[in-house]
Amino acid sequence: MIDAVDELTKSVRRLATQLEFLFHRTTQINAYIAVGSTHGFPVHADPHDVMVFQTKGRKLWRVYEYCDSETISPNKKSSPKALAFEGILNEGDLLYIPKGWEHEAIPLGEATIHLSAGVDQPNAKDYVLWVLNRMDHTKLFSSPISSVQGVAPEKPYSDELLSALADGVGRFSVDLFLTEYAKKSARERVQMSLPTLPLPVFKRGESLSSIEE
């Protein structure tokens, strides 16, 4: 496994940038390489959407039904639910796995490489928190809840909160929210390459141990 391979190669970096533009979120791409039949991760669910690009060889994939978000962990073993998809990805194939859907990748005893793009798409919770952050200067949202205890307001506190939140949603649109996320994702990527070292030149009859001596 190579983390953040999008920071190492131009072509993968370009793919990550295009996904960020499309989904309005920062995207990281990892590379998974196998030459045998042992797979690295057990059945698990990721806390983000996953796009799998099969770039070399083949690999068997199993995708299971949605997993409760409270149990999502990329390294946590779980008992898979009903099988939703099973199939072999060949070179050039793409597989989309939504957030929370358990899955496993199984090599088939041959050299295989796939890229996994993790896309943390904005959801309703992100939007509501974004709206609340723009309202935290108001008296209702900046006052401690303890200040309203023992007071008999004209309407219940919860109703007042819901009314204020509805007003905020009306003032701060989803389009504006997505635009800001797009700008946030448009970041400068680290551009680097894997280090290379000069290979030793051996004379006839020499070995690495004889050179070190």
Buried (B, 14 or more C-beta within 10 A) or exposed (E): EBEBBBBBBEEBBEBBBEBBEEBBBBBBBBBBBBEEEEBEBEBBBBEBBBBBBBBBBBBBBBBBEBBEEEEBEEEEEBEBBEEBEEEEBEEEBEBEBBBBBBBBBBBEEEEBBBBBBBBBBBEEEBBBEBBBEBBEEEEBBEEEEEEEEEEEEEEEEEEBEEEBBEEBEEEBEEEEBBEBBBEEBEEEBEEEEEEEEEEEEEEEEEEEEEEEE
